[in-house]
Amino acid sequence: MRKLKTIEIPRLTPEEYKEREKLPLVVVLDDVRSMYNVGSIFRTADACAVEEIILCGITGCPPAAEIHKTALGAEDTVRWTYAPNAVEAVKRLHEREYYVFAVEQCEGSECIPLTVLDAKRKYAIVLGNEVKGVSQDTLDHCDSCLEIPQYGTKHSLNVAVAAGIILWEFRKTLTS
């Protein structure tokens, strides 16, 4: 087995990426404070070809050196918008007929793996602040809650890690 060189790996140009079909999924970041986490989520969103990222509240926005460091240019390929708060973003998504999941530990959360997603429907996920998670006000406007099962002593994951798990789960479920 031989590791491929970067130039041997087929890649889309930014223009080709913007034209390709996207996963019908929007990512909402609810007051994510670390721009390194924001950049990492951009990079994962690019890898999964999500439709859009909505940056809310104190979440940093491109251009920013810290975002670029982990996004590696994905901040230029993944469409993004800004909303003053996540509640407003969720309300706008509902107007566009998205079903909105919060990724949080809640009463009645649905644990992944996802079993019932309709490939004809549009979805959004809300990921929360590194310390406080998704705000209760935002949770009150979401349609449902997804939870990543955890089997150790900790009760949370880094938001960028959680994003990677959830985005892959949506990609796998909606494209299989």
C-alpha positions in Angstrom: 0.0 0.0 0.0 1.3 3.5 -0.9 0.1 6.8 0.5 -1.2 9.1 -2.2 0.5 12.4 -2.8 -1.8 15.5 -2.6 -1.6 16.0 -6.3 -2.8 12.4 -7.0 -6.1 13.0 -5.0 -8.9 14.1 -7.3 -10.3 17.5 -6.0 -13.0 19.8 -7.2 -12.1 23.3 -7.9 -13.9 25.9 -5.7 -16.1 26.7 -8.7 -17.0 23.0 -9.3 -17.7 22.6 -5.6 -20.1 25.5 -5.6 -22.0 24.0 -8.6 -22.2 20.4 -7.2 -25.4 19.1 -5.6 -25.4 19.7 -1.9 -26.7 17.6 1.0 -30.1 19.2 2.0 -28.6 20.1 5.4 -27.9 23.5 7.0 -25.6 23.8 10.0 -26.5 26.5 12.6 -23.8 27.5 15.1 -25.3 29.0 18.3 -22.7 31.2 19.9 -19.7 29.0 19.2 -16.8 31.0 20.7 -13.7 29.3 19.3 -12.9 30.3 15.7 -10.8 27.2 15.5 -13.9 25.2 16.1 -15.8 27.3 13.5 -13.0 26.6 10.9 -13.0 22.9 11.6 -16.8 22.8 11.1 -16.4 24.7 7.8 -13.9 22.0 6.7 -16.1 19.1 7.7 -19.1 20.9 6.1 -17.1 21.1 2.8 -16.2 17.4 3.0 -19.9 16.5 3.5 -21.1 19.0 0.9 -23.7 20.7 3.2 -25.9 23.4 1.8 -25.0 26.2 4.2 -23.7 27.3 7.6 -25.5 30.0 9.6 -23.2 31.7 12.1 -25.1 33.2 15.0 -24.4 35.6 17.9 -20.8 35.6 19.1 -19.8 33.0 16.5 -16.8 34.3 14.5 -17.2 35.0 10.8 -14.8 34.8 7.9 -12.4 36.3 7.1 -10.4 35.5 10.2 -7.0 33.9 10.4 -8.1 31.5 13.2 -11.0 30.2 11.0 -8.7 29.9 8.0 -6.1 27.9 10.0 -8.5 25.0 10.5 -10.9 25.5 7.5 -8.0 25.6 5.0 -10.1 27.5 2.5 -13.4 25.8 3.1 -14.7 29.1 4.4 -14.5 30.3 0.8 -16.4 27.3 -0.6 -19.1 26.6 1.9 -22.0 29.1 1.7 -22.5 30.9 4.9 -24.6 33.7 6.4 -24.8 35.5 9.7 -27.9 35.8 12.0 -27.9 37.9 15.2 -29.1 34.8 17.2 -29.9 31.2 16.6 -33.7 31.6 17.4 -34.0 34.0 14.4 -32.0 31.5 12.3 -34.3 28.6 13.3 -37.4 30.7 12.6 -36.1 31.6 9.1 -35.4 27.9 8.4 -38.9 26.9 9.4 -40.2 29.5 7.0 -38.1 27.7 4.3 -39.7 24.3 5.5 -36.6 22.9 7.2 -37.0 20.3 10.0 -34.6 21.6 12.7 -32.7 19.3 15.1 -30.7 20.6 18.0 -27.7 18.5 18.8 -28.0 18.4 22.6 -28.8 16.2 25.6 -32.5 16.7 26.2 -35.5 14.9 27.5 -36.7 12.7 24.6 -33.6 13.1 22.5 -33.2 10.7 19.6 -29.8 9.0 19.7 -27.9 8.4 16.6 -27.6 6.4 14.4 -30.5 8.1 12.6 -33.2 5.7 11.5 -36.0 7.9 10.0 -34.9 10.6 7.7 -36.7 11.4 4.5 -34.4 12.0 1.6 -37.0 14.4 0.1 -37.0 16.6 3.2 -34.7 19.5 4.1 -32.9 19.4 7.5 -30.9 21.7 9.8 -28.9 21.0 12.8 -28.1 23.5 15.6 -24.8 23.1 17.4 -24.1 25.0 20.6 -21.6 26.9 22.6 -18.6 25.0 23.9 -19.6 25.5 27.5 -23.4 26.1 27.6 -24.4 24.0 24.6 -27.5 25.0 22.6 -29.5 27.6 24.5 -32.8 26.7 26.0 -34.5 29.5 24.0 -33.1 28.0 20.8 -34.1 24.5 21.9 -37.7 25.7 22.4 -37.9 26.6 18.7 -36.3 23.3 17.4 -38.5 20.4 16.1 -36.5 17.7 17.8 -33.2 16.8 19.5 -30.4 14.5 18.5 -27.9 13.1 20.9 -24.6 11.3 20.4 -24.4 8.4 22.8 -21.4 8.5 25.1 -20.0 5.6 27.1 -17.2 7.1 29.3 -17.0 9.5 32.2 -17.5 12.7 30.2 -20.9 14.0 29.2 -19.9 16.2 26.2 -17.8 16.3 23.1 -16.0 19.2 21.5 -18.4 21.0 19.2 -16.3 20.4 16.1 -16.0 16.7 16.9 -19.8 16.5 17.4 -20.3 18.3 14.1 -18.2 15.7 12.3 -20.1 12.8 13.8 -23.5 14.3 13.1 -22.7 15.5 9.6 -21.3 12.1 8.6 -24.4 10.5 10.0 -26.7 12.7 7.9 -24.5 12.2 4.8 -24.5 8.4 5.2 -28.3 8.2 6.0 -29.5 10.6 3.3 -27.3 9.3 0.5 -27.6 5.5 1.1 
